[in-house]
Amino acid sequence: MERIARGSAVGIAFILALAVIMAKGICWAAQPSEVFLEAETVAYNEKGSLATAEGNALLRYGAIRIYADSIDFDIASQEALAKALPGKSVSIISGTQKLYGESLFYHLPTEEGVLEGAKGEMPAGVGQLFVRGEKLEFAPTEKAAEKGWISSKSARRIKEKVTIGKWSDIELTTCPEKNPHYRVVTKKLTIIPGKSIVAKKPKVYIGKSYLFTYPFDYVVSLNKLESELMPSIVYDSDKGVGLGYSGPIVWEDGGAHVGAVFWTKNNMEWTVSAHQNLDFLGLDNASFFGDLEYSWEETTDEETFRPSWGVKGSWNGWSAKVWWSQREALNIEKGGGEIYKNLLYREPEIYIYSPSWPLMSWVNTKWRLVGTYGSYEERRGRRTLEADRSGLGIIVSGVGNPAPIRPFWTSSYWHYSYDGGDDEQKIAWLSLGAGYKLGFLDMRTAYRRRWVDGRSPMRWDNYGELEELYQQFAFPIGRDLSLTVRGAYNIRTEKWFERAYILTYDTSDCLKWQLFYRDDLSRTNDDWVSMKLIINAFPDKPMALGDKNLSNPFPF
């Protein structure tokens, strides 16, 4: 006998209370025991086991919601088949995860399914990741490991309950438009919601134009962009024009970043940076890192290997780092146009950082403590300087809320002591300023002051008094185009020591291009050009076309 329930377009609830009870051999104590099927018309054949919902159909099972034009649900097998009319979509929603497609097959007890003509969105960084593909297969973590989508070790590391997806023939982007400004295309994509995606040898497109293919599997974290996927183009006044390529290689619980640049005035330089989590030693949130760089250094005019390695970790807001380096090529901006270059050995250096504690909540001010100890060797020509250094510092910083005038401030105090004598160095630092607008002009001003008492027996960390002023103007010059001009003035010498120009193309919705030109007015004449592509979902991790970064006195 067939029973038919009819109702308005809002739908009538049809409760299938025996859905899970009839699932033999499976224990679902923590799972819901009811399936709710709603539609304009719901038909159920009591002689059989099939319930059919037609017209604005909805199937609810725990946190799962399936919407379609029609849904067939087999009570005996616990399987649902959802279909959409031409031009419409089937959707499955769980929390913040939303997936759409032409048709959906879903097995409730095992939570496995296949979505044909799939597309979807999920949180990524501070934005959304939009994905489109031919077919999406999804399953719980344990089943995904059995199918070989992820390794057993990765499955054991996932503590909370998530659904793993394997997508075929897909493209992804953080741009919401139908024709996105950029997209990544791959034959296979594995998604761990809220954690990461793994794209198999992806192709990168800017608009409809093919840019390049990445030769390895590429991993991107959904809560932060961990590495770049870009060719390099840069100009340096010492090295000339550089052309190169960089990107990540990922393995279980670790990875590496490799890159190489060919310079017109120098030979090839390359770097390999690797890290390995130490969870297998029982050290949660700790990792080993190692870098090997082959590069040219100005003061020695030599190309050589420059290794560094160490361990870092964080626990309950505290963090620490211990590391060694050999023949490290220093390039330290000490302020006022002074840039110090030399070779340094750290044997080793240790830093310990406290959590940031609120100081004055009404002005968003926080403070933290930092402790350090290190043994150093500094070489310049035939001269070698050696010293052990210990230091303790306190840092206070704050940023006002967005308003017509938005103030900011940073202050710190450091006390360093050195072995083998009475040398010590006390450094007090103050930086304050504000951002403000006048018509179409977006302006920012920063005043920076450094007081120093004592000296260091080494040169790389020996600082002098400093007083400088930064002024920045930004204004539109066309649709989605703006120009930023910034100047830096040394108040003590009464000279301008830097000019910087930033040309920005901002689509507002998904990405921003920035072209930098830094004109060094000091005697070092360290001019350079660089470019950055900033994905708005990951603003803190820009993809850099070049290895230069403009020092920024403004926190926003």
N, C-alpha and C positions, 0 to 999 in steps of 0.2 A: 504494500500500500504506500502511495506517495502522498506526503503531506506538503502543502505549499503555504508559506506565510507571505502575505502581501502587505505593503505599507507605503508611506510617502517616500519622497526622494531622500529624506533624512535617513531612512533605513530602519529595519526592525532587527533587534538582537535575537540571534538563534544560538542557544547555548548547547555546546556539545560536551557535556560534563564527563562523558566516559572516554574522552579522547586519549588521555594518558593512562588511565586504568587498564585499557586494553593493550597497552604496549608491553609485551611480555619480555622478561629477561633484562629489563633496563631499570635501574634505580634512579629516580628523579625526585628525591626527597626535598631538594632545595628549589625545584622547578615548579611552575604553576601547573595546576591540575585541570584547568579548563581552557577550552578554545572557544572564542566568541566569533561568530560569523554573522555579519550584517549586510543587508542589501535591500534594494527595492522589492526584490522577489527572492525568496530562499526556498528551495525544494529539497526534500529529503525522502529517499526511498527506504522504508523500514525493512523491506525484504533484502535489500542490498546493504551497502555501507557508504554510499556516495551522497554527499550534500553539495548542491549546486546553488551558487549565489549569482544573481544577474542584476546589473545596474548599480553603479556606485558601490561596488562590493568592498568590504573591509574584513580582514581576518586579524584578530588580536590574540596573541599568545605570550603572556608575560610582558616583557618590554618590547616585543616585536610587533610591528604594525605593517600589514601588507594591504595596499590599495590597488584596485584593478577594476576594469569594466565587468569581468566575470572571474569567479574563483570556484574551482572544483576541489572538494576536500574529501579524501577517502579516510573514513574513521578507522578502518581495519589496519591499513598500512601507515596511517599518520602522514600522508603525503598531500601536499597542496599544489595545484597547478593554476597559476594566475595568468590571465591574458588581457591584452589591451586592444581596443579597436584601432584601425588605421589612423595615424596621426596623434594617438594618445600614448600614455606610458603606464606601465606597471611600476609601483614604487614599494620599496621595503625600507622601513625606518626603525632604527634602534638607537636611542639616545641622540647624539649629535651626528651619527652616521646616516647618510641618506643615499640610496642607490635607486636608479631608474633603469628601465629596460622595456623591451617589447614583450617578453614573456618570462615567467619565473616558475621554476620547479623547486620545492622546498620540502625537506623531510624533517618534521618537527622534533622527534626524539633525538636524532643525532645532530640537529642544527646544521645540516649540510644542504647546499643548494647550488643551482646553476641559473644565472641571469643572462638571457640572450639579448644582444643589442644594448649592452650595459653602458650606463653613464652614472656618475655620482659625484658627491662632494663630501669633504671631511675637513675638520680643523687642521691647519698647518701653520705653525708659527703664530703670528697674530692675524692671519687671514684664513682663506679657504683654499683647498686643493681640489681642482675640477678634473675629473678623469672620464674619458670616453673610450669604449673598446667594443670588440666583437662579442666576447663571451667572458663572463666572470664566474669562476667557481669559488665557493667559500665554504669554510669548515672551521670548527673549533681548533684550538692550538694542538691538542693531542692528535686529532685526525689529520691535520695539516702536516705534522711530523711523519705520520705513517705514510702519507702520500708522497713524501719527499719534497714538499714545498719549502719547508724550513728544516734545519738540522735538529736532532734530538736535544743537543746542548742548548740551542736557542730556545726550544720549547720549555726546557726546565728553568730558564732564566725569566720567563714570562710568568709572574706570580698571579696577576689578576686574570679574570676570564675575558678573553677577546676572541674575535673571529678573524681568521687569516684569509685573505683573498688572493687568488691567482688569476691575473687578467691576461687575456691574449689579444695581440694586435691593437695596442692602445696608444693614446696620446694624453699627456697631462700638462696642466698649466695652473697658475694661480690667477689668471685673467678670467673674469666672468663673461667676456664677450663671446659671441658665436664665432667670430674671427679673431682669436687672441693675438696680442702683440708678440708673444713668444710661445713656443710649445716644445715638448720633448716627446719623441715618438720611439716606441720600442715594441718588439715582438712579444715580450713577456715581462710582466710586472707582478711582484709579490708585495702585498700590503699587510703590515701589522698595524691596525688602527691605533692612532695616538702615539706611535713609536717611530716607525720608519717605513720607507718603501725601497725596494731593490729593483732597479731597471736593468735589463739585460742589453748591453752594448747600445745605449740610446743614441738617437740622432737628434740634434738640436737645430731648431728653426727659429729665425726671427721673422715674424709674420709668415709669409709663404716661402721665404728664401731659406734654402738649406745652408747651414753654417758649417757643421762638422759632425763626425761620428766619434763617440768616445769608445776606445778599444776594449774596455773592461766593464764588468758589472758595476753599476754606480749606485751608491747608497746615500739617501738623503733622510735626515731626521725630520720628523713632522713637528717637533717643538723647537728646533733650531737648525740652521743650515750649517753643517759642520765642515764643508770643504768646497772649493771652487771647482767649476767644470768649464774652463775657458782657455782659449789661446791667450798669449801674452804679447802686448805691443807697448813698448815704453821707450822714452828718451832720457838719457842721463848725460850731463855735461862731461863727465869723466869717461864714460864707456861708449857713448854714441847711441845709436838706435839698436834696440834689442827686440828680437823676434823669438818666441818660444811657445811652450805648451806645458800645461800642468793639470794634474787631476789625482783622484784618490784610487788606491787599491785596498779592498776590504777583505778581511778574513774573520774567522770566529773570534769574538771578543777583542778585536783590535783592527788595525789598519795602517796604511801608509799614504803619504802624499809625495808624489814625485814630480819634478819639474826641471826643465832645461831652457836656457836662453842663449841665443847666439848674438854676440855684440859686434858692431861694426869696428870699434876701436880695440876690442879685446877678443880673446878666444871664447869658447863656450864655457858657461857656468851651469852647474846643476846642483840640485839638492834632493835628498831623500829624508823625509821625516816620518818616523814610525811610532806607534803606541800600542801597548798591550795591557788589557785589564788584568788585575792580579786577584780576581775573585777566586781562582782555583787554589790560591794560597791562603784563603780565608780573609783576605784584605779587601773588604767591600769598599767601593768608591775610591779605590787606589789604582794607579796605572804606572807602568814603566814607559819612558819615552826616550827616543834616541834620534839624533839628527846627524846627517853627514852632508857637508857642503863642500863643493869644490868651487872656489871663487878667487877673484883678484882683490888685493888689498892695497890701498893707495900709498900708505907710508912706507911699505916695504917694496912696492911694485912687484909683488910676487903672486902667482897663482898656485894654490896648494889646497890640501884637504883640511877641513875645520870641523872636527867631530865634537858633539856634546851629547850628554846623556844624564838620566836621573830618574827620580820617582816623585810623583805628586799625588795628593789625595785630599778628600774633604770629609768631615765628620761633624754632624750636628751644627753646621754653620762655621766651624773652624776649618781652616785649610792649611796645607803645608807643601813645601817644595824643596827638594835637595837636588842639586845638579852640578855636574862637572863640565868644563869646556876647555878646549885646546885651540890656540891660535885664533880665538874669536875676533872677528873684525869689527871693532867698535865704531859706531857712528852716532854719537850722543849729541843731541841739541841741548846745550846748556842755557839757552836763552840769549836775547839781545843780539842774535845773529852769530853767536859762537857755536861752532860745531867741532867736537873733539873726535879725532880718528886715531886709532892705535890698535895694538894686539893685546889680548888679555887671556890669562889662564885662570879658571875658577877651580879650586882644588880642596873641597867643594865650596858651594854657597848654599845656605839654608835660610828659608823664609817661613815664618809662621804668622798667619792672619787670623784675627778674631772675627766673630760675626759682626755685622753692622747693627748697632743698637740705636733706637730712637732717642734723640736729645730734646728736640722741641717739635712736637708733631704739627703744631699749627703753621710752621714754616718748613715742614718736610726736611728737617735736619737730622742727620745720623752721624755717628762716630764709631771708629774702630781702632784697635791697637795692632801694631805690626812689630815683630821682632826678627832680627837677622844676625847671622854669624857667617863669616866666610874667610877663606884663605886664598890670597890672590898673588899672581905674578904678572907684572906688566912689563912689556918689552917695547923699546923704541930704539931701533938701530942696535948698537952694541951695549946699550944701557939697560939694565934689568932692575926693577923695583919690586920688592916683596913685602907683604904685610898681612897680618890677620886683623880682621875688623869685626866688631860687634856693635849692634845698634838697636835702639828702641824708638818707635815712632807712634804718634797719635794723629789721626786724620779725621777732620770734621768737614762735612759738605752738605749742601742743601740747594734745592731748586724751588722757586716759588711757583704757585699755580698759574696756569695760562691766564693772562689779563692784558690790558693795554700796555702795561709795563711788567715784565716778568724778570725778577731778580734771580741771581745765582751767586754762590760763594763756595770756596774751598780753602781750608786752612790746614796746615800740618806743621808738626814740630818733630825734628829728628836729632838724636844725640848719638854720635858715633865715637867709639873709642878704638885705639889702635895699639898693637903690641910693640914692644921694643922701644918705648920712649914715652914722652908726655904728650904726644900728639892726640888731639881730639877735635871734633868738628860738630858744632851745633848749628842747625839750619832751621829757620822759621820761614814759612811760605804762606802767602796770602794771594788769592785770586778772587776778584769780585767784579760783577758787571750786571748787565741787563739786556734784554731784548725788547724792542719797542717798534711801533709803526708810525709813519707819517705819510698819509696818503697811500700811494702805490709803493713807497719805499719800506722795505723790511730791514731794520737796522739793529746792530748788536755792537756793544762796547764792552771791553774787558780790560781791567787794570790788574797788573801782576807785579808783586813785590817779593823779593827774597832778601832776608837778613842772614849773615853768616858770622859766626864767632869761632875762631880757630882755623885749623887746616888739616888736610890729609897728607900723609907722606907719599901717597900715590897721586897721579895726575888725573886719572880717569874719573875719580869721584871727588875731586877737589873743586869746590864751587866758590864763586865770588858773589858779591852783592849785585842785585839786579832790580831794575825798575823799568817796566815796559808797558806800552799801551797798544791794544788792538782795536781797530775800527773796521766794521764790515757793513756794506750796503748791498742789498739784493733788490732787483726790479725786473719786471717782465719786459721781454723784447719781441714777443710774438706769441702765437697760440701754442700753449704747452711749453714755451721756451722762456728761460730766465737767465740772467747774468748776475753773478755775485763777484764783487770786487772787495778785496781785503788788504789792508795795510798794517804793518807792524813797526812801531817806533820805539827806539831805545832812548828813554828819557835821560839817562846818565850821560850818554855820548851825544845826544841831540841829533841823532841820525835815523833815517828810515833804513831798516835792514831786510825787509821782505815785502814783496807784493805778490798776491795770489789772485788768479782769475778762475772762476768756476762757471762753465756753461752747462746748464741743466735742461734736459728734456724730460718732462714729467707727465705721464699719461694719467696720473691721479688714481687710476683704478688698480694697476697691477705692477708697473715697473717704472724705473727712473734711470736715465743715462746721465752720467756726469763726466765732463772733460775738464781736467785740472792742468793749469800751467802755473808753476812756481818760479818766480823771478827772484833769485837770491841777490840782494844788493850789498851783502857783506863781502869781505875780501876772499872768502872761500869760493864764491861764485858757483854754488851748487844748484844750477838750474835743472828743471826736469819737467816732463809732460807725462800724464798718466790718465787712465780712464777707468770708470767703475760702472758696473751694471747692478742696480739695487732692486731686488725683488721685494715689493712692499710687504709681502707676508713674512719676510726675513730681513728686516731693516738693519739688524746688528751684524749681519754677515754678508757684506757685499761681494759680488764676484768681480775681481780686480783684473783689469787689462794692464798689468804692470806691477812693479814691486815697490812703488813709492806711496807713502801716505803723508798727507798734509797735516801737520800738528794743528790741533783744534783747541783753542782756549774756551770754546763755548760748549756747554753740556747738552744743548738742544739745537 
